Amino acid sequence: MSQKEPLKYLISFGVTLAAALSGYYAAYTGLRVELATKAETRYVDELDIRLARLEATINERFATKDDFSAFKSEVIGKLTAIETVLSEPEIPKRADNNTMRK
């Protein structure tokens, strides 16, 4: 019977060691998942803040569709006026006597 004692001791030590390692890896994996979730949440929050800043910048620096439409109408009106002036026949100017002399 004395030979069975060390075998039982080794088996119970092996099971205890396996349980401890299993608990360690479970805790390690749980912490990794928790940290990854926190990091992902932080990353998403940072992206949200950056997108909000970008949206505010776009709203400040760029025109709306109505502003663009009004600007386009104004430019078209000015171009039409320029075209009208350029398409009118030119009235010939009288030549000066000084320019006619050679």
Secondary structure, DSSP 8 states (H G I E B T S, - for coil): -TTHHHHHHHHHHHHHHHHHHHHHHHHHHHHHHHHHHHHHHHHHHHHHHHHHHHHHHHHHHS--HHHHHHHHHHHHHHHHHHHHHHHS--------HHHH--
